[in-house]
Protein backbone atom coordinates (compact mmCIF):
# COMPACT_ATOMS: atom_id res chain seq x y z
CA UNK A 1 0.00 0.00 0.00
CA UNK A 2 1.26 3.43 -0.95
CA UNK A 3 1.06 5.23 2.41
CA UNK A 4 3.24 2.50 3.87
CA UNK A 5 5.68 2.61 0.96
CA UNK A 6 5.88 6.40 1.25
CA UNK A 7 6.53 6.19 5.01
CA UNK A 8 9.23 3.56 4.39
CA UNK A 9 10.89 5.79 1.75
CA UNK A 10 10.68 8.78 4.10
CA UNK A 11 12.29 6.78 6.91
CA UNK A 12 15.11 5.59 4.63
CA UNK A 13 15.78 9.18 3.52
CA UNK A 14 15.83 10.43 7.12
CA UNK A 15 18.15 7.68 8.33
CA UNK A 16 20.59 8.16 5.43
CA UNK A 17 21.36 11.86 5.90
CA UNK A 18 24.67 11.52 4.06
CA UNK A 19 22.77 10.62 0.87
CA UNK A 20 20.03 13.22 1.29
CA UNK A 21 20.33 16.78 -0.01
CA UNK A 22 16.94 18.47 0.28
CA UNK A 23 16.12 22.14 0.73
CA UNK A 24 13.78 21.41 3.63
CA UNK A 25 10.08 21.60 4.26
CA UNK A 26 8.11 24.33 2.53
CA UNK A 27 5.43 26.42 4.20
CA UNK A 28 1.73 25.89 3.52
CA UNK A 29 1.59 29.47 2.20
CA UNK A 30 4.30 28.79 -0.39
CA UNK A 31 2.70 25.47 -1.36
CA UNK A 32 -0.64 27.26 -1.85
CA UNK A 33 1.06 29.82 -4.14
CA UNK A 34 2.48 26.94 -6.19
CA UNK A 35 -0.93 25.27 -6.42
CA UNK A 36 -2.54 28.53 -7.54
CA UNK A 37 0.16 29.12 -10.15
CA UNK A 38 -0.35 25.64 -11.65
CA UNK A 39 -4.08 25.31 -11.14
CA UNK A 40 -3.80 22.01 -9.24
CA UNK A 41 -4.27 20.91 -5.62
CA UNK A 42 -1.50 18.92 -3.95
CA UNK A 43 -2.79 16.19 -1.66
CA UNK A 44 -1.60 13.43 0.60
CA UNK A 45 1.80 11.98 -0.16
CA UNK A 46 3.25 14.65 -2.45
CA UNK A 47 1.96 17.38 -0.13
CA UNK A 48 3.73 15.64 2.77
CA UNK A 49 6.91 15.44 0.68
CA UNK A 50 6.75 19.19 0.03
CA UNK A 51 6.11 19.94 3.70
CA UNK A 52 9.00 17.74 4.87
CA UNK A 53 11.61 17.82 2.11
CA UNK A 54 10.64 20.53 -0.40
CA UNK A 55 12.79 19.29 -3.28
CA UNK A 56 16.24 17.85 -3.80
CA UNK A 57 18.32 14.73 -4.14
CA UNK A 58 18.62 11.34 -2.56
CA UNK A 59 21.87 9.97 -3.90
CA UNK A 60 21.78 10.53 -7.66
CA UNK A 61 17.97 10.71 -7.74
CA UNK A 62 16.65 14.27 -8.08
CA UNK A 63 13.03 14.73 -7.03
CA UNK A 64 11.36 17.96 -8.09
CA UNK A 65 9.27 20.00 -5.69
CA UNK A 66 8.76 23.56 -4.48
CA UNK A 67 11.80 25.80 -3.97
CA UNK A 68 10.57 29.38 -3.55
CA UNK A 69 7.94 31.77 -4.88
CA UNK A 70 9.96 32.82 -7.93
CA UNK A 71 8.28 30.33 -10.25
CA UNK A 72 9.25 32.22 -13.41
CA UNK A 73 13.01 32.40 -12.88
CA UNK A 74 14.33 29.23 -11.26
CA UNK A 75 15.86 25.90 -12.23
CA UNK A 76 15.65 22.22 -11.38
CA UNK A 77 14.67 20.76 -8.97
CA UNK A 78 11.86 23.36 -8.98
CA UNK A 79 8.81 21.40 -10.21
CA UNK A 80 6.69 24.52 -10.55
CA UNK A 81 9.19 26.41 -12.73
CA UNK A 82 9.95 23.30 -14.80
CA UNK A 83 6.29 22.45 -15.35
CA UNK A 84 5.45 26.04 -16.37
CA UNK A 85 8.43 26.06 -18.74
CA UNK A 86 7.37 22.76 -20.31
CA UNK A 87 3.80 24.01 -20.69
CA UNK A 88 5.14 26.89 -22.79
CA UNK A 89 7.88 25.06 -24.69
CA UNK A 90 6.38 21.62 -25.43
CA UNK A 91 2.69 22.15 -24.71
CA UNK A 92 2.75 19.94 -21.58
CA UNK A 93 -0.88 19.35 -20.59
CA UNK A 94 -2.12 21.34 -17.58
CA UNK A 95 -3.04 18.18 -15.65
CA UNK A 96 0.62 17.09 -15.44
CA UNK A 97 3.24 18.19 -12.89
CA UNK A 98 6.84 17.24 -13.71
CA UNK A 99 8.49 15.64 -10.67
CA UNK A 100 11.42 13.77 -12.29
CA UNK A 101 13.50 13.86 -15.46
CA UNK A 102 14.94 10.50 -16.46
CA UNK A 103 17.72 12.15 -18.46
CA UNK A 104 16.73 10.09 -21.48
CA UNK A 105 14.04 12.27 -23.03
CA UNK A 106 11.28 11.15 -20.69
CA UNK A 107 9.59 13.09 -17.89
CA UNK A 108 7.74 11.53 -14.97
CA UNK A 109 4.71 13.53 -13.91
CA UNK A 110 1.89 13.50 -11.41
CA UNK A 111 -1.30 13.21 -13.43
CA UNK A 112 -4.07 15.16 -11.71
CA UNK A 113 -6.63 13.71 -14.15
CA UNK A 114 -5.94 10.22 -12.74
CA UNK A 115 -6.73 10.31 -9.03
CA UNK A 116 -7.40 7.29 -6.86
CA UNK A 117 -10.03 7.12 -4.11
CA UNK A 118 -7.69 9.00 -1.73
CA UNK A 119 -7.15 11.78 -4.31
CA UNK A 120 -3.60 10.57 -5.03
CA UNK A 121 -2.48 11.19 -8.63
CA UNK A 122 -0.78 8.46 -10.66
CA UNK A 123 2.80 8.98 -11.80
CA UNK A 124 2.95 8.81 -15.59
CA UNK A 125 5.60 9.18 -18.27
CA UNK A 126 5.55 11.99 -20.82
CA UNK A 127 7.90 12.08 -23.79
CA UNK A 128 8.62 15.58 -25.13
CA UNK A 129 8.56 15.76 -28.90
CA UNK A 130 5.73 13.28 -29.36
CA UNK A 131 2.46 14.86 -30.46
CA UNK A 132 -0.12 15.06 -27.67
CA UNK A 133 -2.59 12.83 -29.47
CA UNK A 134 0.12 10.14 -29.74
CA UNK A 135 1.31 10.35 -26.11
CA UNK A 136 0.77 7.14 -24.22
CA UNK A 137 1.45 8.56 -20.74
CA UNK A 138 2.23 5.10 -19.37
CA UNK A 139 1.69 4.65 -15.65
CA UNK A 140 5.05 4.51 -13.86
CA UNK A 141 3.62 4.20 -10.33
CA UNK A 142 0.17 4.14 -8.78
CA UNK A 143 1.06 7.17 -6.68
CA UNK A 144 3.93 9.27 -5.36
CA UNK A 145 4.64 6.83 -2.51
CA UNK A 146 5.27 3.92 -4.85
CA UNK A 147 7.35 6.17 -7.10
CA UNK A 148 9.49 7.49 -4.22
CA UNK A 149 10.23 4.07 -2.73
CA UNK A 150 11.44 2.85 -6.13
CA UNK A 151 13.86 5.79 -6.42
CA UNK A 152 15.09 5.42 -2.85
CA UNK A 153 15.64 1.68 -3.16
CA UNK A 154 17.75 2.23 -6.30
CA UNK A 155 20.15 4.26 -4.16
CA UNK A 156 20.50 2.10 -1.02
C-alpha positions in Angstrom: 0.0 0.0 0.0 1.3 3.4 -0.9 1.1 5.2 2.4 3.2 2.5 3.9 5.7 2.6 1.0 5.9 6.4 1.3 6.5 6.2 5.0 9.2 3.6 4.4 10.9 5.8 1.8 10.7 8.8 4.1 12.3 6.8 6.9 15.1 5.6 4.6 15.8 9.2 3.5 15.8 10.4 7.1 18.2 7.7 8.3 20.6 8.2 5.4 21.4 11.9 5.9 24.7 11.5 4.1 22.8 10.6 0.9 20.0 13.2 1.3 20.3 16.8 0.0 16.9 18.5 0.3 16.1 22.1 0.7 13.8 21.4 3.6 10.1 21.6 4.3 8.1 24.3 2.5 5.4 26.4 4.2 1.7 25.9 3.5 1.6 29.5 2.2 4.3 28.8 -0.4 2.7 25.5 -1.4 -0.6 27.3 -1.9 1.1 29.8 -4.1 2.5 26.9 -6.2 -0.9 25.3 -6.4 -2.5 28.5 -7.5 0.2 29.1 -10.2 -0.3 25.6 -11.7 -4.1 25.3 -11.1 -3.8 22.0 -9.2 -4.3 20.9 -5.6 -1.5 18.9 -3.9 -2.8 16.2 -1.7 -1.6 13.4 0.6 1.8 12.0 -0.2 3.2 14.6 -2.5 2.0 17.4 -0.1 3.7 15.6 2.8 6.9 15.4 0.7 6.8 19.2 0.0 6.1 19.9 3.7 9.0 17.7 4.9 11.6 17.8 2.1 10.6 20.5 -0.4 12.8 19.3 -3.3 16.2 17.8 -3.8 18.3 14.7 -4.1 18.6 11.3 -2.6 21.9 10.0 -3.9 21.8 10.5 -7.7 18.0 10.7 -7.7 16.6 14.3 -8.1 13.0 14.7 -7.0 11.4 18.0 -8.1 9.3 20.0 -5.7 8.8 23.6 -4.5 11.8 25.8 -4.0 10.6 29.4 -3.5 7.9 31.8 -4.9 10.0 32.8 -7.9 8.3 30.3 -10.3 9.2 32.2 -13.4 13.0 32.4 -12.9 14.3 29.2 -11.3 15.9 25.9 -12.2 15.6 22.2 -11.4 14.7 20.8 -9.0 11.9 23.4 -9.0 8.8 21.4 -10.2 6.7 24.5 -10.6 9.2 26.4 -12.7 10.0 23.3 -14.8 6.3 22.5 -15.3 5.5 26.0 -16.4 8.4 26.1 -18.7 7.4 22.8 -20.3 3.8 24.0 -20.7 5.1 26.9 -22.8 7.9 25.1 -24.7 6.4 21.6 -25.4 2.7 22.1 -24.7 2.8 19.9 -21.6 -0.9 19.3 -20.6 -2.1 21.3 -17.6 -3.0 18.2 -15.7 0.6 17.1 -15.4 3.2 18.2 -12.9 6.8 17.2 -13.7 8.5 15.6 -10.7 11.4 13.8 -12.3 13.5 13.9 -15.5 14.9 10.5 -16.5 17.7 12.1 -18.5 16.7 10.1 -21.5 14.0 12.3 -23.0 11.3 11.2 -20.7 9.6 13.1 -17.9 7.7 11.5 -15.0 4.7 13.5 -13.9 1.9 13.5 -11.4 -1.3 13.2 -13.4 -4.1 15.2 -11.7 -6.6 13.7 -14.1 -5.9 10.2 -12.7 -6.7 10.3 -9.0 -7.4 7.3 -6.9 -10.0 7.1 -4.1 -7.7 9.0 -1.7 -7.2 11.8 -4.3 -3.6 10.6 -5.0 -2.5 11.2 -8.6 -0.8 8.5 -10.7 2.8 9.0 -11.8 3.0 8.8 -15.6 5.6 9.2 -18.3 5.5 12.0 -20.8 7.9 12.1 -23.8 8.6 15.6 -25.1 8.6 15.8 -28.9 5.7 13.3 -29.4 2.5 14.9 -30.5 -0.1 15.1 -27.7 -2.6 12.8 -29.5 0.1 10.1 -29.7 1.3 10.4 -26.1 0.8 7.1 -24.2 1.5 8.6 -20.7 2.2 5.1 -19.4 1.7 4.7 -15.6 5.0 4.5 -13.9 3.6 4.2 -10.3 0.2 4.1 -8.8 1.1 7.2 -6.7 3.9 9.3 -5.4 4.6 6.8 -2.5 5.3 3.9 -4.8 7.4 6.2 -7.1 9.5 7.5 -4.2 10.2 4.1 -2.7 11.4 2.8 -6.1 13.9 5.8 -6.4 15.1 5.4 -2.9 15.6 1.7 -3.2 17.7 2.2 -6.3 20.2 4.3 -4.2 20.5 2.1 -1.0 
